[in-house]
Amino acid sequence: MRKLLLLIVVFLTWTISGQNGEEYVVFENVVITPNPSKIKDFQQHMAEHNKKYHTDDVYGCRVYAIVTGPNTGKFVWSMGPIPWSSIDNRPAQGGHDEHWNTMVMPTLLPEANASYWRSHPEFSNFPRDFKLDKLRLTYYDIKRGMGNFDKIKEIIGRVAKMNKEKYPDDIYGVYTNEFGSTNEGKDVVFVDFFESSAKLGEQDENWISNYNAVNGAGSFDRDIKTWFELTNGSERELWILVPELSGKTAAVKIN
């Protein structure tokens, strides 16, 4: 329940679109499916490609195995964070495209799903260096309708205030789908970064009381009711980094 309420903070990002002309960054995520009969070739050529062409800060990539949900058994090729202005200059020469098309593509099934997720550091929390090793993602589908966003903005402010006061050391990221689909229903995502799976079993019995203490008695019940009225549901996935296939390591340095 704590994570559910924490996710409400993502919706504030919809009101911000390049404020002051500042460029923002995105992650390019491509869900791919290896051909079961070519797993060894997939591992070999994917590793070769990423470790040769995708190791730097801008065009570096990580590969994750999806281990829950309907996409279990598939992989995510994730590049970023990268500004949109750099997308057109991504590696293409020096054998990059030829290697991908002739060596990697033949090891994949003819299905893929590419998406671009805008990073919102102003609503995320990265208080220290961490590792992109294990990711818990919760996607939310927002109901269409004029006025829905206005109704939840007040809740967003209360959630952000509570987290800042009570959970300043939590590490999480907030992202919005640049090309969302009403059919897919993945408009925003909250990503929880952790190194030990023991975190999945943690329960915080004080979260609701903390929320009420910061925002007033009864605020949790009131706001969670509004939350459910404005969403169509959610979907969760666990991603596990596959370092041998990735161009970048799990380590993230916070300046």
N, C-alpha and C positions, 0 to 999 in steps of 0.2 A: 504493500500500500504506500509505503514511503516513496518508492520509485515512481509509482503512478502519479502522485501529486507533484513530484519533482519535475516530471515531464511537461507539466503545464507551462513551464517557463519557456518552452520552445515557441509558443505561439506569438510571443512578443516580437520575434524575429520577422514575422510577416509584415510588420509595419515599417521595417527598415530596409531600404533598397538603395545601397550606394550613397549613404548620407555624405554630404560634403565632397562628393566626387571621389571618395576614397575607393580604391579597388579592393575587392574581397577575393578570397581563395575558395577553391572547390576541391572535392575529391572525385576522381573518375573511377567508378566501380563497375567492373564487368563480370557478371556471373557466367562462368563457363563450365562445360561438362566434358570431362575426358572420355574418350572412347574406351570402354572397358577392355577391349582387346589390345589397346595400345598404351596401357598405363606406364610401362617402363619408358617408352619413347616420349610420352608426355612429360614425365619427370625429367628426363635428360634434356630435352630441347627447351622446355620452359625455364629450367635452371640456367642453361647456356644463354638464352635470350636476355633474361633479366639481369644476370650478373655481368653481361657485356654492355647493355644499353640503358639499364634503369637503376643506376646506383647513386646518382647525385641527388641533391636536395630538391631540385625542381621536378625532375622527371623520374625520380626514384619510385620504385613500386614495392609493395608487399603482397604476398599471396596467402590467402586464408582458406582453410577448409571449413565448410559449413557443416556443423555436426548436429543440428536440430531442425525440425520443421520439414516442410515439403521439399526444400532444396538440399537436404542432407545428401552428401556424396558429391556435391558440386564444389567449385572453388570460386573465390572472388579475387580477381586481379585488381588491386587498388593502387592508383597513382595519385600522389598529392602529399601535402596541400600545394596547389598550383593556381596562380591567377589566370583568369580567362585570357589575358593578353599573351600568355606564354603557350597556350594550347596550339596555336598555329605553327609554332616553332619546335614542336615535339620531334623526337628522333625519327627520321625517315630515311636519311641517306646513310652511307657507310655500311650498307648491307642490312640495315634494320628491318625495313619492310620485306625484303626478300627472305630474310631468315624467318620472320614471323609467318609469312604466307606459305613458304615451302617446307618449313620444319615443324612449326608449332601447330598451325591450322589443321594439317592432316591428322593430328592426334586427338582432335576435338570432335564432338558430335555437332551437327549443324543446328545448334541452338545457342542463343546468348541473350543476355539482358544487360544493356549498358545504362547507367544513370549517373547524374552529376549532383553532388550534395554540397550545398553551400555551408561553409564553416562559420559559426557564430561565436567567436571567442568572448564576446561581451556577455554572453549568457552561459558560457561553459566555465569550467573551473579546472585549471591546471596549475596548482600551487607549487609543484616541485617536479623534478625529473621523474619520468615513469617509463613503462614499457608497453608497447602495443602488442602484447603477447596473447591475451585472451580478451575477447570483446563480447559483451552482452548488449544486443541491440533490441530496442523496443520501438516499433513503428506505430504511428497513429494515423487514422483516417479521419479527416475533419468533415463534418457535414456541411454541405453547401447551403448558403442562405445569407442574405444581407442582415447584418447586425450581430451575427454569431461571434465575430471577432471582438466586437466592442464589449460583449457580455463577459468574455473571458479575460480581458486585459486587466481588470481589477484583481482577479485571482492570480494572474501571473506575477503582479507586483508583490502580493502577499507571500507567494511561494518563494520568490527570489529573496525577499527580506528574511524569511525564516531560515533558508539555507545559508545565507551569509552569516547569520548570527549563530546558528547551531551546528552547522556542518562545514566549516571553512576548509577542511582538509580533504574532502571528498574529491575524487578525480572523475570527471565526466565531460562529454562533449555533446553539443546540441547542433543539429544540422537540418536544413530544409531542402526538399527536393526541387531542383531547378526546373525539371520537366515532369511534374507530377501527373498522374493519370487517375481519373475517377474509377477506372476499372481495377487498377492495381491497389489503390487505397493506401499508398505510402507517401504521406505528405510531409511528415516530420519524423525525425528519429532521435532518440536519446541513446548515447553510447556510453556504457559503463566499462572502464578499463581496469583490469585486475590481473594479478600474477598467479594467484592460487584459487583453485576451484572451491576452496572452503568458503570463499566470500558468497557463493551462491546460496549457502545455507544460513547465512547470517540473518537474524531478525532484530529489528529495532522496535522494542515495545514502547519507546518514549516518543516516537515520531509524531503521532497524533497529538499527544499532550504538548509537545514542543510547538506544534503548529498553532494549537489553540492558545498557548501561552503568549506567543508573539502576535497573533492576529485577532485574539479575542475569543471568549467562550462560544462554542458552537460553530466556529468558522469552518472547521474541517467538514462537518456534515453538510453545511450549506454549500461549500465550494465543490465537494465531490459530487453532489447532486447536479450542479451546473455542468461539471465536467462531463458526466455521462450523457447529459442532454445534448452536448455539442459534438460528440464523437460517434463514429459508427463502429468502433472497435479497435483492436490492436493486434499486432503480430510480433512474436519474439524469435530471435535467432541467437545462437552462439557461434562465434567464429574463433578458430584457433590458428595462430600464425604457423606457416610452414617455412621455416627459415632457409632450408636448403633450396627452395624454389624462388625465394625472394631476392630482390636486388638490394634492399635496405634491411638493416637489422631492426630489432624490436625497440631499441633505445630511442627515447625522445628527450632532448635537452631543452630545458626551459631557460631562456635568457633572463 
